[in-house]
Amino acid sequence: MEFGIFTVGDVTPDPTDGRTPTERERIKAMVAIALKAEEVGLDVFATGEHHNPPFVPSSPTTMLGWIAARTERLVLSTATTLITTNDPVKLAEDYAMLQHLADGRVDLMLGRGNTPPVYPWFGQDIRQGIPLAVENYALLHRLWREDAVDWEGRFRTPLEGFTATPRPLDGVPPFVWHGSIRSPEIAEQAAYYGDGFFHNHIFWPAEHTRRMVELYRKRYAHYGHGTPEQAIVGLGGQVFMRRNFQDAVREFRPYFDNAPVYGHGPSLEEFTRETPLTVGSPQQVIERTLTFRDTAGDYQRQLFLMDHAGLPLKTVLEQIDMLGEEVVPVLRKEFAALRPAGVPATAPRHPATTRPGD
């Protein structure tokens, strides 16, 4: 099973001292977090894509290309690539280029984002979000697999005999996850293509996650890609750890209460009870994460949000140390022991990442 971290790249004041990092500091912190992830033996680093304050990761391929040059093993992914407002031609070329530079250590997660104004900024209509996602990915899928593409659709100019360059590394496109927390159409899309489905269930109760994942698994089998149990599923979550529960809650509470994504709403206690957010000791994180299997079945990728809401870099790096040294080794062992034969342990990897000497 793959374990990693994802970042949304928010620039948020630290509620304990009021200091706001500069954009440069936040960007450099994200790179430091990725390097720490490789250092402690995690498998994946993923970055979101945003084009509005208080977020800074507007160019995921630039950041991931820089990280690729400084790492050797880490799978580099996106936590959201905006399939609705990016041109599929540019996505095909950008991520194939990154794939070559990173020797195949690339996949991406497609999503529609959570910022309505981004649509008109890029010349699109939010009311067409689902049709955009469906049509744009249909084109992206072909651009990576066909050398000359003829295309005509609703949302971009036609193509005639178009070849995206560079071609995918060794002719193998990056693996694609379709990320959604609320849209069954996206689960259907992932199933249709036999791609992965990522449910970032940091906001939602377990029963909602269960329904979305079950829909994807059922439709994956319907389209002939394998059994429902063989479908490729990823989950997201957030954790904050200290040696004991009381210290973790006391330290994390001001960050939770002021978080730009979910602050000023339900209490920390309510949120941890109803969602996968886990605040406590490493052992509590292990026990809670193992219960995700009860919701989603045997799944292949678990990503944790570690750096949200103004947490200082020093604290985040301490969290990643605990995750890599104390939590993930136990989770690997426990999930492996529970996984039935014939169920994939990880998402598909590019063959280049498993070559001798790599």
C-alpha positions as CSV (number, residue, x, y, z in Angstrom):
1,M,0.0,0.0,0.0
2,E,1.2,3.5,-0.8
3,F,1.4,6.2,1.9
4,G,2.1,9.8,1.4
5,I,1.2,13.4,2.1
6,F,-0.7,16.1,0.1
7,T,-0.7,19.8,0.5
8,V,-3.2,22.4,-0.5
9,G,-0.6,25.2,-0.3
10,D,-2.5,27.7,1.8
11,V,-0.8,30.8,3.1
12,T,-2.5,31.1,6.5
13,P,-1.5,33.2,9.5
14,D,-0.3,31.2,12.5
15,P,-3.1,31.8,15.0
16,T,-0.7,31.4,17.9
17,D,1.5,34.4,17.0
18,G,-0.2,36.1,14.1
19,R,2.7,35.7,11.7
20,T,1.8,35.0,8.0
21,P,4.6,33.4,5.9
22,T,5.5,35.0,2.6
23,E,4.6,33.3,-0.6
24,R,8.2,32.4,-1.1
25,E,8.5,30.9,2.4
26,R,5.3,28.8,1.8
27,I,6.5,27.5,-1.5
28,K,9.9,26.6,-0.1
29,A,8.2,24.9,2.8
30,M,6.2,22.7,0.5
31,V,9.5,21.6,-1.2
32,A,11.0,20.9,2.3
33,I,8.0,18.8,3.1
34,A,8.3,16.7,0.0
35,L,12.0,16.1,0.7
36,K,11.2,15.1,4.2
37,A,8.6,12.7,2.9
38,E,11.3,10.9,0.8
39,E,13.7,11.0,3.7
40,V,11.3,9.1,6.1
41,G,10.3,6.5,3.5
42,L,6.9,7.7,2.4
43,D,5.8,6.8,-1.1
44,V,4.0,9.8,-2.5
45,F,4.0,13.6,-2.4
46,A,1.0,15.4,-4.0
47,T,0.3,19.1,-4.4
48,G,-3.0,20.8,-5.1
49,E,-3.6,23.4,-7.9
50,H,-5.1,26.7,-7.0
51,H,-5.3,30.1,-8.7
52,N,-6.5,32.3,-5.9
53,P,-5.4,33.5,-2.4
54,P,-4.8,32.2,0.1
55,F,-3.2,29.4,-1.9
56,V,0.1,29.4,-3.9
57,P,0.5,26.2,-5.9
58,S,-0.7,27.6,-9.3
59,S,1.9,25.6,-11.3
60,P,2.1,22.0,-10.1
61,T,4.4,20.8,-12.8
62,T,7.0,23.5,-12.0
63,M,7.1,22.5,-8.4
64,L,7.0,18.8,-9.0
65,G,9.8,19.1,-11.6
66,W,12.0,20.9,-9.1
67,I,11.2,18.2,-6.5
68,A,11.9,15.5,-9.1
69,A,15.5,16.8,-9.5
70,R,16.1,16.5,-5.7
71,T,14.5,13.1,-5.1
72,E,15.1,9.5,-6.3
73,R,12.1,7.4,-5.2
74,L,9.1,9.6,-4.4
75,V,6.1,9.3,-6.6
76,L,5.1,12.9,-7.6
77,S,1.4,13.6,-8.0
78,T,-1.2,16.2,-7.9
79,A,-3.8,16.4,-5.3
80,T,-6.0,18.2,-7.9
81,T,-5.3,19.0,-11.5
82,L,-8.1,21.2,-12.8
83,I,-9.5,19.2,-15.7
84,T,-12.3,21.7,-16.1
85,T,-10.2,24.9,-16.6
86,N,-6.9,23.6,-18.0
87,D,-6.6,22.9,-21.8
88,P,-6.3,19.1,-22.2
89,V,-3.6,19.7,-24.8
90,K,-1.5,21.6,-22.4
91,L,-2.1,19.0,-19.7
92,A,-1.0,16.2,-22.0
93,E,2.2,18.0,-22.9
94,D,3.1,19.3,-19.4
95,Y,2.6,16.0,-17.6
96,A,4.4,14.0,-20.3
97,M,7.4,16.4,-20.0
98,L,7.3,16.0,-16.2
99,Q,7.1,12.2,-16.7
100,H,10.4,12.2,-18.7
101,L,12.2,14.4,-16.2
102,A,11.1,12.3,-13.2
103,D,11.9,9.0,-14.9
104,G,8.3,7.9,-14.7
105,R,7.6,8.9,-11.1
106,V,4.5,10.8,-12.0
107,D,0.8,10.4,-11.7
108,L,-2.0,13.0,-11.4
109,M,-5.4,13.4,-9.8
110,L,-8.0,15.2,-11.9
111,G,-10.7,17.3,-10.2
112,R,-12.9,20.3,-10.6
113,G,-11.6,22.3,-7.7
114,N,-13.4,24.1,-5.0
115,T,-13.2,27.7,-6.1
116,P,-16.1,28.8,-8.3
117,P,-14.5,32.1,-9.6
118,V,-11.7,30.0,-11.3
119,Y,-14.1,29.1,-14.1
120,P,-14.7,32.6,-15.6
121,W,-11.0,33.4,-15.0
122,F,-10.1,30.7,-17.5
123,G,-13.1,31.4,-19.8
124,Q,-15.4,28.6,-18.6
125,D,-18.8,28.3,-17.0
126,I,-19.1,26.6,-13.7
127,R,-22.6,25.3,-14.7
128,Q,-20.8,23.1,-17.2
129,G,-18.4,21.7,-14.6
130,I,-19.4,18.0,-15.1
131,P,-19.6,18.1,-18.9
132,L,-16.2,19.9,-19.0
133,A,-14.6,17.2,-16.8
134,V,-16.0,14.4,-19.0
135,E,-15.1,16.0,-22.4
136,N,-11.7,17.3,-21.4
137,Y,-10.6,14.0,-20.0
138,A,-11.9,12.1,-23.1
139,L,-9.5,14.3,-25.1
140,L,-6.6,14.0,-22.7
141,H,-6.9,10.2,-22.6
142,R,-6.7,10.1,-26.4
143,L,-3.8,12.6,-26.7
144,W,-1.6,10.3,-24.6
145,R,-2.5,7.2,-26.6
146,E,-2.8,8.3,-30.2
147,D,-0.1,9.8,-32.3
148,A,-2.5,11.9,-34.5
149,V,-5.7,13.0,-33.0
150,D,-8.8,14.4,-34.8
151,W,-11.1,16.0,-32.3
152,E,-14.3,18.1,-32.2
153,G,-16.2,18.9,-29.0
154,R,-18.2,21.6,-27.2
155,F,-15.5,23.4,-25.2
156,R,-12.4,23.9,-27.4
157,T,-11.4,24.4,-30.9
158,P,-11.2,21.3,-33.1
159,L,-8.0,19.4,-33.7
160,E,-6.9,17.8,-36.9
161,G,-4.1,15.3,-37.0
162,F,-2.6,16.8,-33.8
163,T,0.3,15.2,-32.0
164,A,1.0,16.2,-28.4
165,T,4.8,16.3,-27.6
166,P,6.6,14.9,-25.9
167,R,5.0,11.5,-26.1
168,P,4.5,9.7,-22.8
169,L,7.6,8.0,-21.5
170,D,8.1,4.7,-23.3
171,G,4.5,5.1,-24.6
172,V,3.0,4.6,-21.1
173,P,0.8,7.5,-19.9
174,P,0.9,8.7,-16.3
175,F,-1.6,6.9,-14.1
176,V,-4.7,9.0,-13.5
177,W,-6.9,9.3,-10.4
178,H,-10.3,11.0,-10.6
179,G,-10.9,12.9,-7.4
180,S,-14.3,13.7,-6.1
181,I,-16.0,14.0,-2.8
182,R,-19.6,14.5,-4.0
183,S,-20.1,13.7,-7.7
184,P,-21.2,10.2,-8.7
185,E,-20.5,11.2,-12.4
186,I,-16.8,11.4,-11.6
187,A,-16.9,8.0,-9.9
188,E,-18.5,6.7,-13.1
189,Q,-15.9,8.3,-15.2
190,A,-13.1,6.7,-13.3
191,A,-14.8,3.3,-13.6
192,Y,-15.4,3.7,-17.3
193,Y,-11.7,4.2,-18.1
194,G,-10.4,1.8,-15.5
195,D,-8.6,4.6,-13.7
196,G,-8.2,5.2,-10.0
197,F,-10.8,6.9,-7.8
198,F,-9.6,9.1,-5.0
199,H,-12.1,10.2,-2.3
200,N,-10.6,13.0,-0.3
201,H,-13.0,12.4,2.6
202,I,-11.5,15.0,5.0
203,F,-14.9,16.8,5.1
204,W,-17.4,13.9,4.9
205,P,-18.7,11.2,7.2
206,A,-17.8,7.6,6.5
207,E,-21.2,6.6,5.1
208,H,-20.9,9.1,2.3
209,T,-17.4,7.8,1.5
210,R,-18.7,4.2,1.5
211,R,-21.5,5.0,-1.0
212,M,-19.1,6.8,-3.4
213,V,-16.5,4.0,-3.3
214,E,-19.0,1.3,-3.7
215,L,-20.5,3.0,-6.7
216,Y,-17.0,3.2,-8.3
217,R,-16.2,-0.4,-7.5
218,K,-19.5,-1.7,-8.9
219,R,-19.1,0.3,-12.2
220,Y,-15.4,-0.6,-12.5
221,A,-16.4,-4.3,-12.6
222,H,-19.4,-3.5,-15.0
223,Y,-16.9,-2.1,-17.5
224,G,-14.8,-5.2,-17.4
225,H,-11.7,-4.0,-15.7
226,G,-11.7,-6.6,-13.0
227,T,-13.6,-7.5,-9.8
228,P,-15.0,-4.7,-7.6
229,E,-12.3,-5.6,-5.1
230,Q,-9.6,-5.0,-7.7
231,A,-10.6,-1.4,-8.4
232,I,-7.9,1.2,-7.5
233,V,-9.0,3.4,-4.6
234,G,-7.3,6.2,-2.7
235,L,-8.3,8.1,0.4
236,G,-7.3,11.4,2.0
237,G,-7.3,12.4,5.6
238,Q,-5.6,14.8,8.1
239,V,-3.8,13.9,11.3
240,F,-2.0,15.8,14.0
241,M,0.1,13.9,16.5
242,R,1.8,14.4,19.8
243,R,2.9,11.8,22.4
244,N,-0.4,11.9,24.1
245,F,-4.0,12.9,23.2
246,Q,-4.3,15.9,25.5
247,D,-1.1,17.6,24.1
248,A,-2.2,17.0,20.5
249,V,-5.7,18.5,21.1
250,R,-4.3,21.5,23.0
251,E,-1.7,22.3,20.4
252,F,-3.9,21.7,17.3
253,R,-7.1,23.4,18.4
254,P,-6.2,27.0,17.5
255,Y,-5.1,25.9,14.0
256,F,-8.3,23.9,13.5
257,D,-10.5,26.8,14.8
258,N,-9.0,29.2,12.3
259,A,-8.5,27.0,9.3
260,P,-9.5,28.6,6.0
261,V,-11.1,25.4,4.8
262,Y,-13.1,24.2,7.8
263,G,-12.5,26.6,10.6
264,H,-15.3,28.6,12.3
265,G,-17.7,25.7,11.9
266,P,-18.2,22.5,13.9
267,S,-16.0,22.0,16.9
268,L,-12.8,20.0,16.8
269,E,-14.5,17.3,18.8
270,E,-17.5,17.2,16.4
271,F,-15.3,17.1,13.4
272,T,-13.0,14.3,14.6
273,R,-16.1,12.3,15.5
274,E,-17.8,12.7,12.1
275,T,-14.8,12.8,9.7
276,P,-11.5,11.0,9.4
277,L,-9.6,13.9,11.0
278,T,-7.5,12.3,13.8
279,V,-5.8,14.3,16.5
280,G,-4.0,12.3,19.1
281,S,-1.1,9.9,19.6
282,P,0.6,7.9,16.8
283,Q,-1.2,4.8,18.1
284,Q,-4.5,6.5,17.8
285,V,-3.7,7.5,14.2
286,I,-2.8,3.9,13.5
287,E,-6.0,2.6,15.0
288,R,-8.2,5.2,13.3
289,T,-6.6,4.7,9.8
290,L,-7.1,1.0,10.0
291,T,-10.8,1.6,10.3
292,F,-10.9,3.2,6.9
293,R,-10.7,-0.3,5.4
294,D,-14.2,-0.9,7.0
295,T,-15.5,2.0,4.9
296,A,-13.6,1.7,1.6
297,G,-12.5,-1.9,1.5
298,D,-8.9,-2.9,0.6
299,Y,-7.5,0.3,-1.0
300,Q,-4.2,1.3,-2.5
301,R,-3.2,4.8,-1.5
302,Q,-3.6,6.8,1.7
303,L,-2.6,10.5,1.7
304,F,-2.4,12.7,4.7
305,L,-2.8,16.4,4.9
306,M,-0.1,17.6,7.3
307,D,0.6,21.3,6.7
308,H,-2.7,23.1,6.6
309,A,-4.0,26.1,8.6
310,G,-0.8,27.9,9.4
311,L,1.1,25.1,11.1
312,P,4.8,26.1,11.3
313,L,7.2,24.2,9.1
314,K,9.1,22.9,12.1
315,T,5.9,21.3,13.5
316,V,5.0,19.8,10.1
317,L,8.4,18.2,9.8
318,E,8.1,16.7,13.3
319,Q,4.7,15.3,12.2
320,I,6.2,13.7,9.1
321,D,9.0,12.2,11.2
322,M,6.4,10.5,13.4
323,L,4.3,9.5,10.4
324,G,7.2,7.9,8.6
325,E,9.0,6.3,11.6
326,E,6.1,5.2,13.9
327,V,2.8,5.1,12.0
328,V,3.4,4.0,8.4
329,P,5.5,1.0,9.1
330,V,2.8,-0.4,11.3
331,L,0.0,0.5,8.8
332,R,2.0,-1.2,6.0
333,K,2.3,-4.4,8.0
334,E,-1.4,-4.4,9.1
335,F,-2.9,-3.6,5.8
336,A,-0.7,-6.1,4.0
337,A,-1.8,-8.9,6.4
338,L,-5.5,-8.1,5.8
339,R,-5.3,-7.8,2.0
340,P,-6.7,-10.8,0.1
341,A,-4.7,-12.4,-2.7
342,G,-5.5,-10.9,-6.1
343,V,-6.2,-7.4,-4.8
344,P,-3.6,-4.8,-5.9
345,A,-1.4,-3.5,-3.1
346,T,-0.6,-0.2,-5.0
347,A,-1.7,1.8,-7.9
348,P,-0.1,0.9,-11.2
349,R,3.5,2.3,-11.5
350,H,5.3,3.2,-14.7
351,P,7.7,0.4,-15.7
352,A,10.6,2.8,-15.6
353,T,10.3,3.1,-11.9
354,T,11.0,-0.6,-11.4
355,R,14.0,-1.0,-13.7
356,P,17.1,-2.5,-12.2
357,G,19.3,0.1,-10.7
358,D,16.5,2.8,-10.5
